[in-house]
Protein backbone atom coordinates (compact mmCIF):
# COMPACT_ATOMS: atom_id res chain seq x y z
CA UNK A 1 0.00 0.00 0.00
CA UNK A 2 1.48 3.40 -0.96
CA UNK A 3 2.66 5.79 1.74
CA UNK A 4 0.49 8.85 1.13
CA UNK A 5 2.93 11.06 3.07
CA UNK A 6 5.78 10.27 0.66
CA UNK A 7 6.22 11.93 -2.73
CA UNK A 8 5.29 9.96 -5.83
CA UNK A 9 8.99 9.75 -6.77
CA UNK A 10 9.87 8.41 -3.32
CA UNK A 11 7.05 5.84 -3.52
CA UNK A 12 8.20 4.80 -6.99
CA UNK A 13 11.88 4.41 -6.02
CA UNK A 14 10.85 2.45 -2.91
CA UNK A 15 8.59 0.16 -4.96
CA UNK A 16 11.38 -0.46 -7.49
CA UNK A 17 13.97 -1.12 -4.78
CA UNK A 18 11.55 -3.61 -3.19
CA UNK A 19 10.94 -5.29 -6.56
CA UNK A 20 14.67 -5.72 -7.22
CA UNK A 21 15.28 -7.07 -3.70
CA UNK A 22 12.34 -9.50 -4.03
CA UNK A 23 13.45 -10.79 -7.43
CA UNK A 24 17.17 -11.15 -6.72
CA UNK A 25 18.89 -13.92 -4.75
CA UNK A 26 19.93 -12.24 -1.46
CA UNK A 27 23.39 -13.80 -1.78
CA UNK A 28 23.89 -11.98 -5.06
CA UNK A 29 22.58 -8.53 -4.11
CA UNK A 30 24.24 -5.74 -2.19
CA UNK A 31 24.02 -1.98 -2.50
CA UNK A 32 26.41 -1.76 -5.48
CA UNK A 33 24.36 -4.22 -7.55
CA UNK A 34 21.08 -2.67 -6.43
CA UNK A 35 22.24 0.73 -7.69
CA UNK A 36 23.61 -0.75 -10.93
CA UNK A 37 20.40 -2.67 -11.66
CA UNK A 38 18.34 0.50 -11.25
CA UNK A 39 20.87 2.61 -13.22
CA UNK A 40 20.91 0.28 -16.22
CA UNK A 41 17.12 -0.21 -16.05
CA UNK A 42 16.68 3.57 -16.05
CA UNK A 43 19.05 3.94 -19.03
CA UNK A 44 17.31 1.24 -21.03
CA UNK A 45 13.82 2.62 -20.35
CA UNK A 46 14.98 6.19 -21.07
CA UNK A 47 16.56 5.05 -24.35
CA UNK A 48 13.19 3.80 -25.62
CA UNK A 49 10.69 6.02 -23.81
CA UNK A 50 12.46 9.27 -22.90
CA UNK A 51 12.07 8.79 -19.14
CA UNK A 52 13.65 6.65 -16.45
CA UNK A 53 11.68 3.93 -14.68
CA UNK A 54 12.51 5.32 -11.24
CA UNK A 55 11.74 8.92 -12.14
CA UNK A 56 15.33 9.83 -11.17
CA UNK A 57 17.14 12.15 -13.57
CA UNK A 58 20.67 11.48 -12.39
CA UNK A 59 22.85 9.22 -10.28
CA UNK A 60 26.25 10.15 -8.82
CA UNK A 61 29.59 8.80 -10.02
CA UNK A 62 31.37 6.92 -7.25
CA UNK A 63 34.30 4.50 -7.26
CA UNK A 64 31.79 1.62 -7.05
CA UNK A 65 29.73 2.91 -9.97
CA UNK A 66 26.60 5.03 -10.35
CA UNK A 67 24.65 5.49 -7.11
CA UNK A 68 21.45 7.35 -6.30
CA UNK A 69 21.03 9.02 -2.91
CA UNK A 70 17.37 7.94 -2.88
CA UNK A 71 18.13 4.19 -2.79
CA UNK A 72 19.53 3.82 0.75
CA UNK A 73 16.56 5.68 2.33
CA UNK A 74 14.21 3.47 0.29
CA UNK A 75 15.83 0.33 1.75
CA UNK A 76 15.62 1.83 5.24
CA UNK A 77 11.92 2.61 4.71
CA UNK A 78 11.28 -0.98 3.57
CA UNK A 79 13.12 -2.35 6.63
CA UNK A 80 11.17 -0.03 8.96
CA UNK A 81 7.88 -1.13 7.33
CA UNK A 82 8.79 -4.82 7.80
CA UNK A 83 8.91 -5.53 4.07
CA UNK A 84 12.66 -6.16 3.85
CA UNK A 85 15.21 -7.61 6.26
CA UNK A 86 18.78 -6.43 6.11
CA UNK A 87 21.56 -8.54 7.62
CA UNK A 88 25.34 -8.58 7.73
CA UNK A 89 27.01 -11.60 6.17
CA UNK A 90 30.71 -12.43 6.54
CA UNK A 91 32.25 -13.12 3.13
CA UNK A 92 35.93 -14.13 3.03
CA UNK A 93 37.73 -11.20 4.65
CA UNK A 94 34.92 -8.64 4.79
CA UNK A 95 31.28 -8.25 5.79
CA UNK A 96 28.58 -7.24 3.34
CA UNK A 97 24.96 -6.22 3.67
CA UNK A 98 22.38 -8.66 2.37
CA UNK A 99 18.75 -7.73 1.71
CA UNK A 100 15.86 -10.18 1.85
CA UNK A 101 12.27 -9.42 0.89
CA UNK A 102 9.70 -10.45 3.52
CA UNK A 103 6.67 -9.41 1.49
CA UNK A 104 5.57 -9.31 -2.14
CA UNK A 105 6.47 -5.98 -3.78
CA UNK A 106 3.70 -3.64 -4.93
CA UNK A 107 4.10 -3.38 -8.70
CA UNK A 108 0.93 -1.37 -9.33
CA UNK A 109 3.02 1.65 -10.46
CA UNK A 110 4.87 -0.40 -13.08
CA UNK A 111 3.98 -1.43 -16.60
CA UNK A 112 4.62 -4.93 -17.93
CA UNK A 113 7.40 -3.53 -20.12
CA UNK A 114 9.11 -1.85 -17.14
CA UNK A 115 8.98 -5.12 -15.21
CA UNK A 116 10.43 -6.91 -18.24
CA UNK A 117 13.34 -4.44 -18.44
CA UNK A 118 14.01 -4.83 -14.69
CA UNK A 119 13.91 -8.63 -14.96
CA UNK A 120 16.37 -8.62 -17.87
CA UNK A 121 18.79 -6.28 -16.09
CA UNK A 122 18.54 -8.31 -12.85
CA UNK A 123 19.28 -11.49 -14.82
CA UNK A 124 22.35 -9.86 -16.39
CA UNK A 125 23.80 -8.00 -13.35
CA UNK A 126 23.05 -10.34 -10.40
CA UNK A 127 25.47 -13.15 -11.35
CA UNK A 128 28.42 -10.81 -12.04
CA UNK A 129 31.42 -10.90 -9.72
CA UNK A 130 32.92 -7.78 -8.13
CA UNK A 131 35.69 -7.65 -10.75
CA UNK A 132 33.17 -8.02 -13.59
CA UNK A 133 31.08 -5.20 -12.12
CA UNK A 134 34.16 -2.99 -11.81
CA UNK A 135 35.08 -3.65 -15.45
CA UNK A 136 31.51 -2.97 -16.59
CA UNK A 137 31.40 0.30 -14.65
CA UNK A 138 34.90 1.47 -15.53
CA UNK A 139 34.39 0.73 -19.24
CA UNK A 140 31.30 2.98 -19.26
CA UNK A 141 32.12 6.06 -21.41
CA UNK A 142 30.05 8.39 -19.19
CA UNK A 143 31.73 7.09 -16.03
CA UNK A 144 35.14 7.68 -17.69
CA UNK A 145 34.22 11.27 -18.60
CA UNK A 146 33.31 12.32 -15.07
CA UNK A 147 35.09 12.79 -11.77
CA UNK A 148 33.87 11.20 -8.54
CA UNK A 149 30.81 12.77 -6.91
CA UNK A 150 29.69 14.35 -10.20
CA UNK A 151 26.15 13.78 -11.46
CA UNK A 152 25.60 11.11 -14.11
CA UNK A 153 22.50 12.20 -16.05
CA UNK A 154 20.22 9.32 -17.04
CA UNK A 155 19.45 11.00 -20.39
CA UNK A 156 23.16 11.26 -21.26
CA UNK A 157 23.86 7.74 -20.02
CA UNK A 158 21.07 6.34 -22.17
CA UNK A 159 22.93 7.64 -25.24
CA UNK A 160 26.53 6.95 -24.18
CA UNK A 161 26.27 3.74 -22.16
CA UNK A 162 25.46 0.39 -23.71
CA UNK A 163 25.17 -3.00 -22.09
CA UNK A 164 26.16 -5.99 -24.22
CA UNK A 165 23.44 -6.77 -26.76
CA UNK A 166 22.84 -10.10 -25.02
CA UNK A 167 21.82 -8.30 -21.80
CA UNK A 168 18.57 -6.68 -22.91
CA UNK A 169 16.06 -7.68 -25.53
CA UNK A 170 14.87 -4.59 -27.39
CA UNK A 171 11.14 -3.87 -27.25
CA UNK A 172 9.14 -4.61 -30.40
CA UNK A 173 8.58 -1.65 -32.71
CA UNK A 174 5.04 -0.26 -32.63
CA UNK A 175 2.86 -1.31 -35.54
N, C-alpha and C positions, 0 to 999 in steps of 0.2 A: 504494500500500500504506500503511495507516495507521501512524503513528508511535506505538508502544505506550508510549513514555515520556511522551507528551503527553496532557493531559486530553481527555475526549470533546468538551467544548466547544471546546477549542483545535483539535482535529482537524476538527470541524465547520466552524468559522469558516475555517480554512485551505482546506478542500475547497470551500467556497462562494466564497471569494476567487478560487481557481484557476478555478472554473467561470465566474465573471463575466469574468475576464481572458481565458479561452479563447474565450468567446462574443462578445466585444466587439472591434470594430476598434481596434487599438492607438492609432491616430491620434485616436480619440474617447474614450479612457479615461485619466484621471489619478486621483489620490487623491480628489479632491472627488466625481467621478462614481462612483467605486467605493463610497465611503461612502454616497452618496445611493441608489444602486441597492440596496444591502443594507438601508438604513433603510426605504425604501418597500416592499421585498419583505417585510421583517419586519412592518411595519404591516399589509400586506394579509393575510398569513398569520395574524397574530394576530387580525385582525378576524373571520376565519371559523373559526379553530380554537383560539383562546385561547392560542397560543404563537407565538413568533417562529421563523423558519426557522433562524436562526443559533444560537438558544439564548440570545442576549444579551437582557438585560432593559432596558437603557438605553444611549443614546448620549449624547454631550455636545454642548451647544449651542456652536458656534463661529461666527465671522463668515462662514465658508464654508458653514455648514450643519451638520447632525448628523454627528458623527464618533464612531467607536468606537475606543478605545485598542487593541483586539485586532487591528485590520486591518493596521496597519503591520508588526507582528511576523509576521503571517501571510504577508505579501508577502516579507519578509526570509527566512522559513523556506523558501518556495517557490524563491526565488533561490538560497539555499544548497544546496537539494536538486537544483538543475539543472532545475526544472520551469518556471521563469519567468525571462525576461531583463528586466532593467530598464535603460533607457538614457535619457540626457538629449537632448532635441530642442529646438533653437532655434526659437521661434515668435515672429515679429515682433520685439518688443523684450524678450522674456523667454525663459527656458528652462523647460521642463516635463519631468516624468518620464513616460515611456511604458513600459507593461508589455506584454510579449509572451509568450504561452504557448508552451513548447517541447515540451509533452507533453499528452496527453489528460487532462482532470481525472477524478478518481475520484468518481463520483456515487452510489456504493453506499449512502451515508447518506441520500440524497434520494428522496422519492416523486415520481411523475410529476407530481402537482399542484404540488409545490414547484418543480420544474423549469419548469413552465408559468408560474407566477407570476414566477420570475426572468426567463424569456425575455420576458415581456410588459413587465416593468419595464425591462429592458435596452433593448428596442425603443423605449420611450418616452423614457428619460433620455439614452441615448447620443448622439442627434443634436442635443440642445439646446446652444445657445451659452452662454457664461459669463453673459451678461446674462439669458438665459432661466432659467438655473439659480438665479441670485440672486433673481429675481422669484418663482420657485417656492418657494424656501426662505423668503424674507422675507414671503411671503403666508401662510405656514403659521401657523395660530392658536397652536399650541404654541410654536413658535419665537418668536413675538411676545410671549408671556407670560413668557418666561424671560430671564434675563441670561446673558451669556457664561460659559462654563465650568460651567454648571449642568446636572444630568442631565436628559435628555429620555426619560422612561419610554416604552417601546414600547407598553405597554398603554394609556396615556393618549393617545399619538399615534395609535393605531389607532381611537380614538373621535373625536378632534379634527381629525385631518389627513386630507384627501381629495385624491386625485389626480383630474384630470378623468376623467369617466366613460369617455371614449374610451381611456384609458391601460390599464385592466385589465378584462378580461372576468370577470364574477363566476362562481364555480363553480356548477354545476347543484345544485339542491336535492335532498337525498336522497329516494329514493322510499319 
